[in-house]
């Protein structure tokens, strides 16, 4: 389930000017205890006040997941159903070109993890960084997991 949280969390922080195709830069990213993905890209389009994130990622596993999320561009809270059947409620706070976000993930109404982080573009707009800490609330370890995902614009 933590992998699904990481994958879905990739899309949950809109910043102005994100439209385009973004591909993970494995050398600049850190994946904590997860293996590096072989496939990880975002195709982002903006329609009105919503970014549409079309995500394709294997997060280092054998199967590739593909899904799409609508994400509002202003401070707000949204709730999404994740591919693994869990639900994620996320609050966004925008400050200039950085978006801070906080999420609670639940399965069958029971909280299972929290994540906090921020996402921001580079000054030249060529990279997008997502720095996030995920804290499992159950399972064999509840130690925080810190990942930094760096995407290059294509």
DSSP file (Angstrom, degrees, kcal/mol; ACC not computed):
  #  RESIDUE AA STRUCTURE BP1 BP2  ACC     N-H-->O    O-->H-N    N-H-->O    O-->H-N    TCO  KAPPA ALPHA  PHI   PSI    X-CA   Y-CA   Z-CA
    1    1 A X     >        0   0    0      0, 0.0     4,-1.8     0, 0.0     3,-0.2   0.000 360.0 360.0 360.0 -34.9    0.0    0.0    0.0
    2    2 A X  H  >  +     0   0    0      1,-0.2     4,-2.4     2,-0.2     5,-0.2   0.887 360.0  55.6 -60.4 -37.9    2.9    2.4    0.7
    3    3 A X  H  > S+     0   0    0      1,-0.2     4,-2.7     2,-0.2    -1,-0.2   0.908 106.0  50.9 -60.1 -41.2    3.9    2.2   -3.0
    4    4 A X  H  > S+     0   0    0      1,-0.2     4,-2.8     2,-0.2     5,-0.3   0.878 109.0  51.9 -63.7 -36.6    0.4    3.2   -4.1
    5    5 A X  H  X S+     0   0    0     -4,-1.8     4,-2.5     2,-0.2    -2,-0.2   0.930 110.8  47.1 -64.7 -45.5    0.6    6.2   -1.7
    6    6 A X  H  X S+     0   0    0     -4,-2.4     4,-0.9     2,-0.2    -2,-0.2   0.940 114.3  46.9 -61.5 -47.6    4.0    7.2   -3.2
    7    7 A X  H >< S+     0   0    0     -4,-2.7     3,-1.0     1,-0.2     4,-0.4   0.947 116.6  42.8 -61.1 -49.5    2.7    6.8   -6.8
    8    8 A X  H >< S+     0   0    0     -4,-2.8     3,-1.4     1,-0.3     4,-0.3   0.854 108.1  60.3 -68.1 -32.8   -0.6    8.7   -6.1
    9    9 A X  H >< S+     0   0    0     -4,-2.5     3,-0.9    -5,-0.3    -1,-0.3   0.703  86.8  77.0 -66.8 -18.1    1.2   11.4   -4.1
   10   10 A X  T << S+     0   0    0     -3,-1.0    -1,-0.3    -4,-0.9     3,-0.2   0.798 100.8  40.1 -59.3 -28.0    3.3   12.2   -7.2
   11   11 A X  T <  S+     0   0    0     -3,-1.4     2,-0.7    -4,-0.4    -1,-0.2   0.476  89.3  92.9-102.2  -2.1    0.4   14.0   -8.6
   12   12 A X  S <  S+     0   0    0     -3,-0.9    -1,-0.2    -4,-0.3     2,-0.1  -0.186  70.5  66.8 -96.5  45.8   -1.1   15.8   -5.7
   13   13 A X        -     0   0    0     -2,-0.7    -1,-0.2    -3,-0.2     2,-0.1  -0.520  65.0-160.3-158.9  87.9    0.6   19.2   -5.7
   14   14 A X        -     0   0    0     58,-0.4     2,-0.3    -2,-0.1   105,-0.1  -0.430   8.0-175.6 -75.7 144.1   -0.2   21.6   -8.5
   15   15 A X    >   -     0   0    0     -2,-0.1     3,-0.9    79,-0.1    82,-0.1  -0.983  38.3 -94.6-132.4 143.5    2.1   24.5   -9.4
   16   16 A X  T 3  S+     0   0    0     -2,-0.3    57,-0.0     1,-0.2     0, 0.0  -0.310 108.7  24.9 -57.9 137.9    1.3   27.1  -12.0
   17   17 A X  T 3  S+     0   0    0      1,-0.0    -1,-0.2     3,-0.0    -3,-0.0   0.748  77.0 131.0  82.7  25.6    2.9   26.3  -15.4
   18   18 A X    <   +     0   0    0     -3,-0.9    26,-0.3     2,-0.0    -2,-0.1   0.586  28.1 127.1 -86.4  -9.7    3.1   22.5  -15.0
   19   19 A X        +     0   0    0     24,-0.1     2,-0.3     2,-0.0    26,-0.2  -0.166  48.4  54.3 -55.0 138.3    1.6   21.6  -18.3
   20   20 A X  E    S-A   44   0A   0     24,-2.6    24,-3.4     2,-0.1     2,-0.5  -0.850  92.7 -50.6 134.8-170.5    3.7   19.2  -20.3
   21   21 A X  E     -A   43   0A   0     -2,-0.3   133,-3.0    22,-0.2     2,-0.4  -0.905  46.1-169.2-108.0 131.5    5.4   15.8  -20.0
   22   22 A X  E     -AB  42 153A   0     20,-3.1    20,-2.7    -2,-0.5     2,-0.4  -0.966   1.1-166.2-122.3 134.6    7.7   15.1  -17.0
   23   23 A X  E     -AB  41 152A   0    129,-2.6   129,-3.1    -2,-0.4    18,-0.2  -0.974  29.4-105.7-125.4 135.8   10.0   12.1  -16.7
   24   24 A X  E     - B   0 151A   0     16,-2.4     2,-0.8    -2,-0.4   127,-0.3  -0.275  20.2-145.6 -59.8 138.4   11.7   10.9  -13.5
   25   25 A X    >>  -     0   0    0    125,-3.4     4,-1.0     1,-0.2     3,-0.7  -0.891  13.9-170.3-104.2  98.3   15.4   11.6  -13.2
   26   26 A X  T 34 S+     0   0    0     -2,-0.8     3,-0.4     1,-0.2    -1,-0.2   0.844  81.0  57.0 -61.4 -36.8   16.5    8.5  -11.3
   27   27 A X  T 34 S+     0   0    0      1,-0.2    -1,-0.2    -3,-0.1    -2,-0.0   0.825 112.5  40.1 -66.9 -31.2   20.0    9.8  -10.7
   28   28 A X  T <4 S+     0   0    0     -3,-0.7    -1,-0.2   122,-0.2    -2,-0.2   0.570 106.3  80.7 -93.0  -9.9   18.7   13.0   -9.0
   29   29 A X     <  -     0   0    0     -4,-1.0     2,-0.4    -3,-0.4   120,-0.2  -0.569  63.5-148.5 -96.9 158.3   15.9   11.2   -7.0
   30   30 A X  B     -C  148   0A   0    118,-2.6   118,-1.9    -2,-0.2    -3,-0.0  -0.992   8.2-172.8-125.2 138.5   16.1    9.3   -3.8
   31   31 A X    >   -     0   0    0     -2,-0.4     3,-2.4     1,-0.4   116,-0.1   0.176  23.7-142.6-118.1  15.4   13.6    6.4   -3.2
   32   32 A X  T 3  S-     0   0    0      1,-0.3    -1,-0.4   114,-0.2   115,-0.1  -0.355  78.8 -18.8  54.8-128.9   14.2    5.4    0.4
   33   33 A X  T 3  S+     0   0    0      2,-0.1    -1,-0.3    -2,-0.0     2,-0.2   0.443 116.7 102.5 -88.7   0.9   13.9    1.6    0.6
   34   34 A X  S <  S-     0   0    0     -3,-2.4    -3,-0.2     1,-0.1    26,-0.1  -0.562  78.1-112.3 -82.0 146.4   12.0    1.4   -2.7
   35   35 A X        -     0   0    0     24,-0.3     2,-0.1    -2,-0.2    -1,-0.1  -0.446  43.0 -94.6 -69.7 153.1   13.8    0.2   -5.9
   36   36 A X        -     0   0    0     24,-0.1    -1,-0.1    -2,-0.1     2,-0.1  -0.408  44.3-111.8 -66.0 142.5   14.1    2.9   -8.5
   37   37 A X        -     0   0    0     22,-0.1     3,-0.1     1,-0.1    -1,-0.1  -0.392  15.6-158.7 -72.6 154.4   11.4    2.9  -11.1
   38   38 A X  S    S+     0   0    0      1,-0.3     2,-0.4    23,-0.2    -1,-0.1   0.610  88.4  34.6 -99.6 -20.9   12.0    1.9  -14.7
   39   39 A X        +     0   0    0      2,-0.0    19,-2.3   -16,-0.0    20,-0.7  -0.996  68.9 142.4-132.6 125.3    8.9    3.8  -15.9
   40   40 A X  E     + D   0  57A   0     -2,-0.4   -16,-2.4    17,-0.2     2,-0.3  -0.660  16.5 144.2-165.5 105.9    7.7    7.0  -14.3
   41   41 A X  E     -AD  23  56A   0     15,-2.7    15,-2.3   -18,-0.2     2,-0.4  -0.978  29.5-151.7-144.4 157.3    6.2    9.9  -16.1
   42   42 A X  E     -AD  22  55A   0    -20,-2.7   -20,-3.1    -2,-0.3     2,-0.6  -0.996   1.8-163.5-126.6 132.6    3.5   12.6  -15.8
   43   43 A X  E     -AD  21  54A   0     11,-2.1    11,-2.5    -2,-0.4     2,-0.5  -0.979  20.7-167.3-113.6 117.4    1.6   14.2  -18.6
   44   44 A X  E     +AD  20  53A   0    -24,-3.4   -24,-2.6    -2,-0.6     2,-0.4  -0.900  13.6 172.4-115.2 128.6    0.0   17.3  -17.2
   45   45 A X  E     - D   0  52A   0      7,-2.0     7,-3.7    -2,-0.5     2,-0.5  -0.969  22.6-138.1-128.7 148.6   -2.7   19.5  -18.9
   46   46 A X  E     + D   0  51A   0     -2,-0.4     2,-0.5     5,-0.2     5,-0.2  -0.922  17.7 179.6-110.4 130.7   -4.6   22.4  -17.4
   47   47 A X  E >   - D   0  50A   0      3,-3.1     3,-1.4    -2,-0.5     2,-0.3  -0.931  64.5 -56.0-127.4 104.6   -8.3   22.8  -18.0
   48   48 A X  T 3  S-     0   0    0     -2,-0.5     0, 0.0     1,-0.2     0, 0.0  -0.457 121.9 -13.5  63.0-124.0   -9.7   25.9  -16.3
   49   49 A X  T 3  S+     0   0    0     -2,-0.3    24,-2.0    -3,-0.1     2,-0.4   0.090 124.2  81.0 -98.8  23.0   -8.8   25.7  -12.6
   50   50 A X  E <   -DE  47  72A   0     -3,-1.4    -3,-3.1    22,-0.2     2,-0.4  -0.992  63.6-147.8-132.1 135.3   -7.9   22.1  -12.6
   51   51 A X  E     -DE  46  71A   0     20,-3.6    20,-3.1    -2,-0.4     2,-0.6  -0.843  15.2-147.0 -92.5 137.7   -4.7   20.2  -13.7
   52   52 A X  E     -DE  45  70A   0     -7,-3.7    -7,-2.0    -2,-0.4     2,-0.6  -0.939  12.5-161.4-104.9 116.8   -5.2   16.8  -15.1
   53   53 A X  E     -DE  44  69A   0     16,-3.0    16,-2.3    -2,-0.6     2,-0.7  -0.885   5.9-166.5-102.2 118.8   -2.3   14.5  -14.2
   54   54 A X  E     -DE  43  68A   0    -11,-2.5   -11,-2.1    -2,-0.6     2,-0.4  -0.917  18.6-165.7-105.1 108.7   -1.9   11.4  -16.4
   55   55 A X  E     +DE  42  67A   0     12,-3.1    12,-2.0    -2,-0.7     2,-0.4  -0.795  19.9 178.6-106.9 134.6    0.5    9.2  -14.5
   56   56 A X  E     +DE  41  66A   0    -15,-2.3   -15,-2.7    -2,-0.4     2,-0.3  -0.976  25.4 143.8-130.7 119.4    2.4    6.1  -15.7
   57   57 A X  E     -DE  40  65A   0      8,-2.5     8,-3.6    -2,-0.4   -17,-0.2  -0.996  40.8-168.9-156.3 147.1    4.7    4.4  -13.2
   58   58 A X    >   -     0   0    0    -19,-2.3     3,-3.0    -2,-0.3     5,-0.2   0.475  31.8-147.1-108.7  -8.3    6.0    1.1  -12.0
   59   59 A X  T 3  S-     0   0    0    -20,-0.7   -24,-0.3     1,-0.3   -22,-0.1   0.832  73.2 -53.9  41.7  39.9    7.6    2.5   -8.8
   60   60 A X  T 3  S+     0   0    0      1,-0.3    -1,-0.3   -21,-0.2     2,-0.2   0.556 115.1 114.6  79.6   7.9   10.3   -0.2   -9.2
   61   61 A X  S <  S-     0   0    0     -3,-3.0    -1,-0.3     2,-0.3   -23,-0.2  -0.498  79.0-104.8-104.0 177.0    7.9   -3.1   -9.4
   62   62 A X  S    S+     0   0    0     -2,-0.2     2,-0.3    -3,-0.1    -3,-0.1   0.807  98.2  64.9 -72.9 -30.6    7.0   -5.5  -12.2
   63   63 A X  S    S-     0   0    0     -5,-0.2     2,-0.5    -4,-0.0    -2,-0.3  -0.742  74.6-136.5-102.5 144.8    3.7   -4.0  -13.2
   64   64 A X        -     0   0    0     -2,-0.3     2,-0.4    -4,-0.1    -6,-0.3  -0.814  16.1-151.7 -95.8 131.7    3.1   -0.5  -14.6
   65   65 A X  E     -E   57   0A   0     -8,-3.6    -8,-2.5    -2,-0.5     2,-0.4  -0.845  10.3-171.0-102.8 141.4    0.2    1.5  -13.1
   66   66 A X  E     +E   56   0A   0     -2,-0.4     2,-0.3   -10,-0.2   -10,-0.2  -0.996  19.4 143.9-132.4 127.2   -1.6    4.1  -15.2
   67   67 A X  E     -E   55   0A   0    -12,-2.0   -12,-3.1    -2,-0.4     2,-0.4  -0.983  34.1-134.3-157.8 164.1   -4.2    6.5  -13.8
   68   68 A X  E     -E   54   0A   0     -2,-0.3     2,-0.4   -14,-0.2   -14,-0.2  -0.971  16.1-171.6-127.9 138.1   -5.4   10.1  -14.1
   69   69 A X  E     -E   53   0A   0    -16,-2.3   -16,-3.0    -2,-0.4     2,-0.4  -0.991  18.6-140.3-128.5 136.8   -6.2   12.6  -11.4
   70   70 A X  E     -E   52   0A   0     -2,-0.4     2,-0.4   -18,-0.2   -18,-0.2  -0.818  25.8-172.3 -86.6 136.0   -7.9   16.0  -11.5
   71   71 A X  E     -E   51   0A   0    -20,-3.1   -20,-3.6    -2,-0.4   -58,-0.0  -0.985  19.8-127.8-133.6 123.1   -6.1   18.4   -9.2
   72   72 A X  E     -E   50   0A   0     -2,-0.4   -58,-0.4   -22,-0.2   -22,-0.2  -0.321  10.7-140.3 -67.3 151.9   -7.3   22.0   -8.3
   73   73 A X  S    S+     0   0    0    -24,-2.0     2,-0.2     2,-0.1    -1,-0.1   0.504  76.5  65.8 -92.7  -5.0   -4.8   24.8   -8.8
   74   74 A X  S    S-     0   0    0    -25,-0.3    18,-0.1     1,-0.1   -60,-0.1  -0.686 103.4 -69.0-112.6 167.0   -5.8   26.8   -5.6
   75   75 A X  S    S+     0   0    0     -2,-0.2     2,-0.3    19,-0.1    18,-0.2  -0.312  81.9 122.8 -50.0 128.4   -5.5   26.2   -1.9
   76   76 A X  E     -F   92   0A   0     16,-0.9    16,-3.2    -4,-0.1     2,-0.4  -0.977  57.6-109.7-172.0 178.7   -8.0   23.5   -1.3
   77   77 A X  E     +F   91   0A   0     -2,-0.3     2,-0.3    14,-0.2    14,-0.2  -0.997  31.9 178.9-128.9 136.3   -8.8   20.1    0.1
   78   78 A X  E     -F   90   0A   0     12,-2.5    12,-2.9    -2,-0.4     2,-0.4  -0.935  18.6-145.9-133.0 159.1   -9.6   17.1   -2.1
   79   79 A X  E     -F   89   0A   0     -2,-0.3     2,-0.4    10,-0.2    10,-0.2  -0.996  19.9-174.8-125.7 130.2  -10.4   13.4   -1.5
   80   80 A X  E     -F   88   0A   0      8,-2.8     8,-2.9    -2,-0.4     2,-0.6  -0.944  25.6-131.2-125.4 144.5   -9.3   10.7   -4.0
   81   81 A X  E     -F   87   0A   0     -2,-0.4     6,-0.2     6,-0.2     2,-0.1  -0.854  34.0-140.3 -89.1 125.8   -9.9    7.0   -4.3
   82   82 A X    >   -     0   0    0      4,-3.1     3,-2.2    -2,-0.6   -77,-0.1  -0.447  21.1-106.9 -88.7 160.2   -6.5    5.4   -4.9
   83   83 A X  T 3  S+     0   0    0      1,-0.3    -1,-0.1   -79,-0.2    -2,-0.0   0.776 118.4  56.5 -57.2 -28.0   -5.9    2.5   -7.3
   84   84 A X  T 3  S-     0   0    0    -83,-0.1    -1,-0.3     2,-0.0     3,-0.1   0.399 123.1-101.4 -87.0   5.1   -5.4    0.0   -4.4
   85   85 A X  S <  S+     0   0    0     -3,-2.2    23,-0.4     1,-0.3    -2,-0.1   0.321  85.5 119.5  95.4  -8.4   -8.9    0.8   -3.0
   86   86 A X        -     0   0    0     21,-0.1    -4,-3.1    -5,-0.1     2,-0.4  -0.312  57.8-127.4 -82.3 174.2   -7.7    3.2   -0.2
   87   87 A X  E     -FG  81 106A   0     19,-3.0    19,-2.9    -6,-0.2     2,-0.5  -0.961  14.8-159.1-126.8 141.1   -8.7    6.8    0.0
   88   88 A X  E     -FG  80 105A   0     -8,-2.9    -8,-2.8    -2,-0.4     2,-0.5  -0.980   3.0-164.6-126.7 124.6   -6.5    9.9    0.4
   89   89 A X  E     -FG  79 104A   0     15,-2.5    15,-2.2    -2,-0.5     2,-0.4  -0.935  18.6-174.4-105.1 123.3   -7.6   13.3    1.7
   90   90 A X  E     -FG  78 103A   0    -12,-2.9   -12,-2.5    -2,-0.5     2,-0.4  -0.957  17.2-158.1-127.0 137.1   -5.1   16.0    0.8
   91   91 A X  E     -FG  77 102A   0     11,-2.6    11,-1.8    -2,-0.4     2,-0.4  -0.947  14.6-157.7-110.8 132.3   -4.9   19.7    1.8
   92   92 A X  E     -FG  76 101A   0    -16,-3.2   -16,-0.9    -2,-0.4     2,-0.4  -0.892  10.6-173.7-112.0 139.8   -2.9   22.1   -0.4
   93   93 A X  E     - G   0 100A   0      7,-2.5     7,-2.9    -2,-0.4     2,-0.4  -0.987  14.3-152.2-130.4 122.3   -1.3   25.4    0.5
   94   94 A X  E     + G   0  99A   0     -2,-0.4     2,-0.3     5,-0.2     5,-0.2  -0.765  17.8 173.7 -97.7 137.1    0.3   27.5   -2.2
   95   95 A X  E >   - G   0  98A   0      3,-2.9     3,-2.2    -2,-0.4     2,-0.2  -0.854  65.6 -58.6-142.1 105.3    3.1   30.0   -1.6
   96   96 A X  T 3  S-     0   0    0     -2,-0.3    -1,-0.1     1,-0.3     0, 0.0  -0.423 120.5 -16.7  55.0-121.0    4.6   31.5   -4.8
   97   97 A X  T 3  S+     0   0    0     -2,-0.2    24,-0.6   -82,-0.1     2,-0.4   0.322 122.8  86.4 -96.3  10.2    5.8   28.5   -6.9
   98   98 A X  E <   -GH  95 120A   0     -3,-2.2    -3,-2.9    22,-0.2     2,-0.5  -0.892  57.8-160.3-113.1 139.7    5.8   26.0   -4.0
   99   99 A X  E     -GH  94 119A   0     20,-2.3    20,-1.9    -2,-0.4     2,-0.4  -0.976   4.6-159.0-118.0 122.6    2.9   23.9   -2.9
  100  100 A X  E     -GH  93 118A   0     -7,-2.9    -7,-2.5    -2,-0.5     2,-0.3  -0.785  17.4-173.9 -93.0 143.5    2.9   22.4    0.6
  101  101 A X  E     -GH  92 117A   0     16,-2.4    16,-2.2    -2,-0.4     2,-0.4  -0.988  18.2-168.2-141.1 150.3    0.6   19.4    1.0
  102  102 A X  E     -GH  91 116A   0    -11,-1.8   -11,-2.6    -2,-0.3     2,-0.3  -0.996  15.5-175.6-137.2 130.9   -0.6   17.2    3.8
  103  103 A X  E     -GH  90 115A   0     12,-3.1    12,-2.1    -2,-0.4     2,-0.4  -0.931  18.6-157.3-129.2 149.7   -2.5   13.9    3.3
  104  104 A X  E     -GH  89 114A   0    -15,-2.2   -15,-2.5    -2,-0.3     2,-0.4  -0.999  15.9-158.2-121.9 129.0   -4.2   11.3    5.3
  105  105 A X  E     -GH  88 113A   0      8,-3.1     7,-3.2    -2,-0.4     8,-1.6  -0.881  13.8-179.8-107.9 135.7   -4.6    7.9    3.7
  106  106 A X  E     -GH  87 111A   0    -19,-2.9   -19,-3.0    -2,-0.4     2,-0.4  -0.965  19.1-154.8-135.8 152.8   -7.3    5.5    5.0
  107  107 A X  E >  S- H   0 110A   0      3,-2.4     3,-2.0    -2,-0.3   -21,-0.1  -0.997  85.6 -10.6-126.2 126.1   -8.5    2.0    4.1
  108  108 A X  T 3  S-     0   0    0     -2,-0.4    -1,-0.1   -23,-0.4     3,-0.1   0.862 131.3 -54.7  51.6  40.0  -12.0    1.0    4.9
  109  109 A X  T 3  S+     0   0    0      1,-0.2     2,-0.5    -3,-0.0    -1,-0.3   0.447 114.6 116.2  79.3   0.7  -12.4    4.2    7.0
  110  110 A X  E <  S-H  107   0A   0     -3,-2.0    -3,-2.4     2,-0.0    -1,-0.2  -0.905  71.2-117.9-106.3 122.3   -9.3    3.4    9.1
  111  111 A X  E     +H  106   0A   0     -2,-0.5    -5,-0.3    -5,-0.2     3,-0.1  -0.353  38.5 167.7 -58.8 130.7   -6.3    5.8    8.9
  112  112 A X  E     -     0   0A   0     -7,-3.2    25,-3.4     1,-0.4    26,-0.7   0.616  57.7  -1.0-118.4 -22.4   -3.2    3.9    7.6
  113  113 A X  E     -HI 105 136A   0     -8,-1.6    -8,-3.1    23,-0.3    -1,-0.4  -0.990  50.8-148.0-163.6 159.3   -0.7    6.6    6.7
  114  114 A X  E     -HI 104 135A   0     21,-2.0    21,-3.6    -2,-0.3     2,-0.4  -0.967  13.8-167.4-128.7 149.3    0.0   10.3    6.6
  115  115 A X  E     -HI 103 134A   0    -12,-2.1   -12,-3.1    -2,-0.3     2,-0.3  -0.999   6.2-179.7-137.8 145.6    2.2   12.2    4.2
  116  116 A X  E     +HI 102 133A   0     17,-2.1    17,-3.0    -2,-0.4     2,-0.3  -0.989  24.7 116.6-137.6 145.4    3.5   15.7    4.2
  117  117 A X  E     -HI 101 132A   0    -16,-2.2   -16,-2.4    -2,-0.3     2,-0.3  -0.978  43.8-110.8-178.3-167.9    5.7   17.4    1.6
  118  118 A X  E     -HI 100 131A   0     13,-2.2    13,-2.6    -2,-0.3     2,-0.4  -0.985  13.0-154.8-148.9 155.5    6.2   20.1   -0.9
  119  119 A X  E     +HI  99 130A   0    -20,-1.9   -20,-2.3    -2,-0.3     2,-0.3  -0.997  21.1 161.4-135.1 139.5    6.5   20.4   -4.6
  120  120 A X  E     -HI  98 129A   0      9,-2.3     9,-3.0    -2,-0.4     2,-0.2  -0.995  31.5-122.5-157.4 147.7    8.3   23.1   -6.6
  121  121 A X  E     - I   0 128A   0    -24,-0.6     7,-0.2    -2,-0.3     2,-0.1  -0.518  37.0-103.4 -85.5 160.3    9.8   23.7  -10.1
  122  122 A X    >   -     0   0    0      5,-2.4     3,-1.5    -2,-0.2    -1,-0.1  -0.351  39.6-101.3 -71.6 165.0   13.4   24.7  -10.6
  123  123 A X  T 3  S+     0   0    0      1,-0.3    -1,-0.1     2,-0.1    -2,-0.1   0.838 125.3  47.0 -58.5 -34.5   14.1   28.4  -11.4
  124  124 A X  T 3  S-     0   0    0      1,-0.0    -1,-0.3     3,-0.0    -2,-0.0   0.470 109.8-123.2 -89.0  -0.8   14.4   27.6  -15.1
  125  125 A X  S <  S+     0   0    0     -3,-1.5    -2,-0.1     2,-0.2     3,-0.0   0.600  82.0 112.5  74.4  10.9   11.2   25.5  -15.2
  126  126 A X  S    S+     0   0    0     26,-0.1    27,-2.7     1,-0.1     2,-0.3   0.650  72.7  40.3 -93.4 -15.7   13.1   22.4  -16.5
  127  127 A X  E     - J   0 152A   0     25,-0.2    -5,-2.4  -105,-0.1     2,-0.4  -0.943  61.4-156.3-130.9 156.6   12.8   20.2  -13.4
  128  128 A X  E     -IJ 121 151A   0     23,-2.3    23,-3.0    -2,-0.3     2,-0.4  -0.998  13.9-160.5-130.3 124.9   10.0   19.5  -10.9
  129  129 A X  E     -IJ 120 150A   0     -9,-3.0    -9,-2.3    -2,-0.4     2,-0.5  -0.903   8.5-169.4-113.8 135.4   10.9   18.3   -7.4
  130  130 A X  E     -IJ 119 149A   0     19,-2.7    19,-2.9    -2,-0.4     2,-0.6  -0.970   5.2-173.6-122.8 113.8    8.6   16.5   -5.0
  131  131 A X  E     +IJ 118 148A   0    -13,-2.6   -13,-2.2    -2,-0.5     2,-0.4  -0.932  19.2 164.8-110.6 113.5   10.0   16.2   -1.5
  132  132 A X  E     -IJ 117 147A   0     15,-2.5    15,-2.6    -2,-0.6     2,-0.5  -0.974  30.9-155.6-139.1 144.7    7.7   14.0    0.7
  133  133 A X  E     -IJ 116 146A   0    -17,-3.0   -17,-2.1    -2,-0.4     2,-0.5  -0.985  14.5-163.3-117.8 125.3    7.7   12.1    4.0
  134  134 A X  E     -IJ 115 145A   0     11,-3.1    11,-3.2    -2,-0.5     2,-0.6  -0.921   0.2-164.2-109.7 130.3    5.2    9.3    4.4
  135  135 A X  E     -I  114   0A   0    -21,-3.6   -21,-2.0    -2,-0.5     9,-0.2  -0.925  11.6-146.0-117.3 106.5    4.5    8.0    7.9
  136  136 A X  E     -I  113   0A   0     -2,-0.6   -23,-0.3     7,-0.5     3,-0.1  -0.444   3.6-159.5 -65.6 142.7    2.8    4.6    8.0
  137  137 A X  S    S+     0   0    0    -25,-3.4     2,-0.3    -2,-0.1   -24,-0.2   0.458  73.5  17.4-102.1  -4.0    0.4    4.3   11.0
  138  138 A X  S    S+     0   0    0    -26,-0.7     3,-0.3     3,-0.2     2,-0.2  -0.933  85.3  68.6-153.6 174.2    0.3    0.5   11.0
  139  139 A X  S    S-     0   0    0     -2,-0.3     3,-0.1     1,-0.2     0, 0.0  -0.513  98.0 -41.6 103.8-173.8    2.3   -2.4    9.7
  140  140 A X  S    S+     0   0    0      1,-0.2     2,-0.4    -2,-0.2    -1,-0.2   0.781 128.1  24.9 -64.9 -27.4    5.7   -3.8   10.5
  141  141 A X        -     0   0    0     -3,-0.3    -3,-0.2     2,-0.1    -1,-0.2  -0.997  48.8-175.5-140.6 135.2    7.3   -0.4   10.7
  142  142 A X        +     0   0    0     -2,-0.4     2,-0.2    -5,-0.1     3,-0.1   0.117  46.9 130.8-109.6  18.5    5.9    3.0   11.4
  143  143 A X        -     0   0    0      1,-0.1    -7,-0.5    -8,-0.1    -2,-0.1  -0.497  68.0-100.3 -69.6 139.3    9.2    4.8   10.7
  144  144 A X        -     0   0    0     -2,-0.2     2,-0.5    -9,-0.2    -9,-0.2  -0.274  30.4-145.6 -60.3 146.3    8.8    7.8    8.4
  145  145 A X  E     - J   0 134A   0    -11,-3.2   -11,-3.1    -3,-0.1     2,-0.5  -0.974  12.0-160.9-116.7 122.5    9.8    7.2    4.7
  146  146 A X  E     + J   0 133A   0     -2,-0.5     2,-0.4   -13,-0.2   -13,-0.2  -0.915  13.4 173.2-111.5 124.7   11.4   10.1    3.0
  147  147 A X  E     - J   0 132A   0    -15,-2.6   -15,-2.5    -2,-0.5     2,-0.5  -0.961  18.5-160.6-127.0 147.4   11.6   10.3   -0.8
  148  148 A X  E     -CJ  30 131A   0   -118,-1.9  -118,-2.6    -2,-0.4     2,-0.6  -0.972  12.3-167.4-125.9 114.9   12.7   13.0   -3.2
  149  149 A X  E     - J   0 130A   0    -19,-2.9   -19,-2.7    -2,-0.5     2,-0.5  -0.907   1.2-168.6-108.2 121.1   11.4   12.7   -6.7
  150  150 A X  E     - J   0 129A   0     -2,-0.6  -125,-3.4  -125,-0.4     2,-0.4  -0.944   4.4-167.0-114.1 124.2   13.0   14.9   -9.4
  151  151 A X  E     -BJ  24 128A   0    -23,-3.0   -23,-2.3    -2,-0.5     2,-0.4  -0.886  10.5-145.3-112.6 140.1   11.3   15.1  -12.8
  152  152 A X  E     -BJ  23 127A   0   -129,-3.1  -129,-2.6    -2,-0.4     2,-0.3  -0.850  22.8-121.0-100.6 139.4   12.8   16.5  -16.0
  153  153 A X  E      B   22   0A   0    -27,-2.7  -131,-0.2    -2,-0.4  -133,-0.0  -0.628 360.0 360.0 -79.4 134.6   10.5   18.3  -18.5
  154  154 A X              0   0    0   -133,-3.0  -132,-0.1    -2,-0.3    -1,-0.1   0.373 360.0 360.0-103.9 360.0   10.5   16.8  -22.0
